[in-house]
Amino acid sequence: MGDNGVQLCQVPDGFDYELYTRRDIERILGDKASCISFKDSACRCFGFMVSKKKYIYTIDDDCFVAKAPSGESINALEQHVRNLLTPSTPLFFNTLYDPFAEGADFVRGYPFSWRQGTPTAVSHGLWLNIPDYDAPTQMVKPHERNTNYVNAVLTIPKGTLFPMCGMNLAFNRDLIGPSMYFGLMGDGQPLGRYDDMWAGWCSKVVCDHLLLGVKTGKPYIWHSKASNPFVNLKKEYKGIFWQEDIIPFFQSVTLSKEATTAEACYLELADKVKAKLGPLDPYFVKLSEAMVTWIAAWEQLNPKKSPEQHSLADVTTPAKATQNGPTKPSVTLSNGAAKA
């Protein structure tokens, strides 16, 4: 805290920052600002939209540097970029997990024609100490802590959904940015704490359609505190019921072959949300309209590149990460409100 009581933002050496308030969001987006959540960690996706960096890293404000079992501090940012710079293998599971990790390779029987992999769009990191639990699980396991450090990264197979946590997440903005919309949550909405889940389900469907990879595992961060489970239950309770319909929808949804960009995929997905989930609750009609507004705002701030610049064939996918990792990545850090 500063002398005047204002909380200060401590920025690590080598980084700078731009701070946006709600007033800035409304000034920049005008009437399209309605798609950005208010008083909720979902507002972090505005940072994804205005950034011009290739790699985005978003972390919650109660998360800090963790230590590996060896006692060394974990360089989470370096590991995320390492994940994003090496290919994924969504079409065929490698039993040694990530074959592009140091000291690993493809196992016997892995098809050679698939060993070049696909570009990695998302790196989903994990957490030590406080687990990312929903409110009912928090209530029955209030003292549980995650001490299990697994020294591994794996590709989530094509066609498999997962619960994406936004407290330690990186992604390639050029490949998947338009689908990383954290929805309408929080103030004025009937739902909270499902912002990262929604973005995870949507982005995984888009990644599968575009043959992009999603990795999960390392790096770990230290999640320092648990939020109030009774407050969380009030935010989550509709989502706990709705997810029984939402997840089967995402498991079965298909996109057309004409949808060849993340933007086009997301607009198709918005139409299907309205048609299939709208009857579940009017909220999903409002959410689908916000998804369309989000893409309009994204395209307003990010004019489309030429087809040559958008081609996935232009993405560099090195066969192995170097021992020292990638250097000088172009990264935006996004800090969201703690919610787990």
N, C-alpha and C positions, 0 to 999 in steps of 0.2 A: 504494500500500500504506500502511496505517496504521502507527503505531508498534508495535503488537502483532502485525504481520505479516498482518493481515486485509485482504483486498482491499476497497477502498472503492468505492461506487457513486457516480459523479459525475453528478448530475442537473442538466440545463440549467435556467436561470432560467425560471420560468413553469410548471414541471412538479413533481409530487411522485411518490412511488412507494410501493408496498406490496411487501415482500419475502416470498415464500413458500418454505418449506423442504419437504422430503419429509414431515416430521412433520406440517406444516400440512395438506398435501394429504390425508394419511391421516385426520387429525382431522376435516377438513371433509367428505370424501366417504365415510369409512368403508370398507365392503367394495367400494364402487364405485371406490376409488382404484386398483384393479387395471387400469383402462383407461388410466392415465397412465404413460407410459414412465419408466424409471428410468435415471439416468446417461446421458442422451441429450438432444439438443436438441429432440426431439419433446415433451418435457415442457412446452414453451412454451404448448401449447394449453390447459393448465390456466389460464393467465392470460386466455385468450380467454373461458373459461367463467365465471370469477368477475368479470370486468370488467362494469361497467354502462354503459360508454361506447358511443356509436354507431359510432365509427370506431376500428379497431385498427391499429396500426403495429408490425410486428415486424422487428427488425434484429439481425444477429449481432454478437458482441462484438469481431470484428476488422474491423468496417466503420466508416468515418468519413466526414466531409463531403468531397465531391468538388468539383472546380472545373470549370466549363464552359470551352469553348475561349476565351471572352472573358476568362477569369481570375477571374470572379466565383464566389464560393462558391454551391453549389447548395442551395436550401432544399427538401430532399427531402420534408419533411412537408407543406409548402404545396402542392407539385405533386401529391402523392398525394391530398390532400383535393380539389384542383381536379379531378383525374380522377374522384373518386367523386361529386362534386357535379354533374357534367355527364353527359348520357346517353351510352349506347353504341349502336353500330349493328351488331348481330350478324347481321342478316338480309340485308344488302346492303353490299358493301365499297365504301368511299369512297376513290378513288385519291389524294386529298390527305390520307389518313389520318384523323385526328380532326377532323371538321368543326366541333366545338365549341371547338377551340383558337383562341387569338387569331390573327387574320390568315388564317383558313381558313374554308371553308364547303362546302356540298354541291356536287359537280360536276354539270355538265350530264348529264342522263339518269338522275339519281338519283330514284327514285320519291318524289313529294311525300307520299304517304300514310305513308311510313316515316321521314320526316325528324324526327319528334318523338323518335325513338329509344326505348330502354328504360332502366330504372334501372341504374346501374353498381354492381355488387356487389364487384368485385375490381380493385385497381390493382397491377399487377406491375411493379416497378421493376428496373432493370439495374445494372451494376457496371463500373467502370473498374479497370484494373490486373490483378488475378488473376481469370481467367475461372472460371466455375462448371463445371468439367470432372469427368468420372468418372475413376476411377483409371487405366484403360488409356490414356486420352487424356493425363492428367497425365504418365504415364511417357514417352510418345513426344514430348511437347511441354513439357518442364519449364521452358523459359525464355520461353514465349509469354505475352504480356501484351495485354490489350484496351485499345487506345488510340482505338478508333473510337467517337466520341460522335455519336449520331444525334439530331438535334433534332426528335423526332417521338413521337407516341403513336398507337397504332392499336387498334381493337377486334378481338379474336380471333373469327373467324366462328363462328356456331353450327354444331355438329357437328365442330369441330376441337379436338383435344386439344393440350396443350402441356406442356413440362417446367417446372413451377412451382418457383421457387427461393424459399426462405423467408428469405433474408438481407436482403431489401429489399422488403417486402410490406405492403400495406394492404388492408383490406376493410371493408365495411359489415356490422357485426355483426348489426344488425336484420334484414338481408335474407338473409345466408348463413352466419351464425355457426355454427349447429349442424353444418354440413357441413365446417367447417374443423378436422377432427380429424386429427392428425398420426400416428395409428396406434400400433401397438406396435413399438417399435424399441429397439435398444441392449441394455442389460444383461438377460440371460436370454432374448433373442430371437435368431432366426437371421439377422436382417437389420438393417442400419443404412444411414443416408444416403439412405433412400427416404421419409422421413417427409413432407417437403414435396411430393415427387412424388405420394405417395398422396393427400394432401389436395388437390393440384391436380387430379388426375384425377377424384376424387369431386366436388369443388365445381364443376368445369366441367360435368359431367353434370347436376348439380342446377341450375346457372345456365341451361343450355340448356333444360331442362324447364320452368323457371319464367319463361323469357324475361327473364333478367337478363344484364347485360353484364360482360365481362372485358376490361380494357385492359392493354396492355403497352408498354414503352418508357421514356420519362422518368417519374420522376426517376432519375438515376444517383447511386450512392454509390461510395466508394473502398474496395475490398476489399484489405486490407493484406497478407495472408499466405496462403500455400498450406499446407495440411495434408499429412501424410506419405502419399504415394500407396500405399505398401505396406500401411499401416494401413487406408487407405480401401478397398483391394482386398479385404482380409479381411472388411470390413463389407458390401461391395457385391456380392460375387461371386455369391451366390444371386439377388440382384435382377437382375443382368445377364442371367441365364438366364430368370428368371421374367417379366421385363418383355415378352418376346416373346409370352407368353400373356396377361398382364395388360392390355396396351394394346389388343389386339383385343377383349377382353372389354368394356372401357369404350367402345370405338368402336361396339359393336353393342348395348349394353344400352339398354333402354327402360323408362320408368317409367309408371305408370298415371295416367289423368286424375284419379283420386281423390287422388293425392298433390299437394296444393296448398300445402304448407308445406315449408320446408327440413327440418324434423324428420321429416315423413312420407316425403319423398323419401329421406332417409338410411336410414330403417328398411327401406324397400323395397330399397335398394341393398345393405344388409347381408345380407338374405335371398339376393339374387342372387349376392353374393360367396361365400356359403357353398355354394350349389348349383353354381355354375360354376367357382369357383377352388378350392373345398375338395378336389376330387380331385387337384389339382396338388400340394398339400402340406397336411398337417394344420395348419400355421401359419395358413392362410387361414380355417379353421374357427374357430380361436382369435381371429383378427383380427375376423371377422364378429361374434363374440359380444362382443368389446370395443367394437365399433361400437354395438351395442345398449345396452351398459352406459354408453357415453359419452352417448347421448341421454337415458337415464334420469337420469344425473347432471346433464346440462344442464337438464333440466326440473325437477329438484329445486331447483337454485339459481336458475332463471329461470322462475318461474310464468308460464303462458301468458297473453298479453294477450287482450283481446276481439277478435273478428273485425274490428271497425272499426279498431282500432289496427294490425292486421296487414295491412290491405289495401294492395296495391302502388299503388293509385290515390292513396293519401295521400302518396306519396313526391314531393317537389318535384324537378323536373328542369328547371333553368333553361336557356334556349336558349344562353347563352354564359357562360363564366366571366368575372368582372370582371377588369379589368386588374391590380388589386392582389391578386386572389385572395380566397378566403373568409377570414373573420376569426373568431377564437376558436372553432376546431372542438373538438368533444368527442372526445378521442382518448386511447386507452390505448397506451403504449409497452411492447413486450415484447422482452426481450433474450434471445436464445438462444445456445447454445454454437456456436462456429465449427465448420464441418464441410466447407467447400470449400477 
